[in-house]
Every structure is written in structure tokens, then in C-alpha cells.
């Protein structure tokens, strides 16, 4: 296995502003946004399956079933 990360510390923090959180969670503790991976919106269906809706300002494809 090859580590594809180019950052020397092994983690690329794309949102280095400590005043702006990298992750957002809903009231149930589910991740709903991840700025480090440029995921703007994650929604969950009633069975708690995640679906990424927006990545870097573009619509993400629907997940395969």
C-alpha cells in the first residue's frame, strides 16, 4: 500500500483556520460537512445511510445501491 498524501505530516488540512471548524455534525452526531475533503453537504436517509450531495461546489453523483 502506498500513502498518496503529499503533506509531510501525513494529513492535509485544507482548512487551517482554527476559528472555522473543519467538520460539522448534526444533532445526532452524524458528520454533515468536511472542509478538509471539500465536502459541503452530507445527508442521511431514514436508514442512516449517508449520501454526499456537494463536493467543491459541484453536485456529487448519487451512490450506487
N, C-alpha and C positions, 0 to 999 in steps of 0.2 A: 504494500500500500504506500502511496506517495502523498505526502502532505502538499496540497495545492495552494496553501495560504502563503502569500508573499510578504506578509508582515513579519518582522524578525521575532516578535514575541509570540507569534502563533495565532494572534487574534487581531482582526482588522476592525477597529472601532470607527465606523463611518460617521458616527455622531459624537465627536469628542466633547461637546459642550455639556459639562456636568450639571448645568441648570435645567437641561432639557432631557428627560429620561429616554433611554434607548428603547424601552419596552412599555407597552400599555396593556392593561388587563381589565377584563370586565368584572362585575361584582361577584362572579363565581370563581375568579382566579384563572380564567382562561386567557391565554395570550390573544390580543386582538390587533396588535401592531408591533413591528420590529424594525426600528430605524437602521440598525446595523445591516440587515439583509434587504433594506429598502422595501419592506412590505408595509403598505399603508393601511390595509384592511384585511382582517380575517374574520369570517362569520362562521357560526356553528348552526347546524341543523338540529332538529329536536332530539336526534340520537347522539348528539355531541360530536359529530364528525366535522372536522374543520374544512373550510374552503377558502383559499386565498382569492381575494377579489381584485386587488390592485397591487402591482409591483412597479415601482419607479414611474408612477403616473400613467401606466397603461393597464388595460384590462388583462387580468391573468386568465389563462384557459381554465375551463372547468375541469376538475379532477376526473379521471377515468373511474368507472364503477366496477 
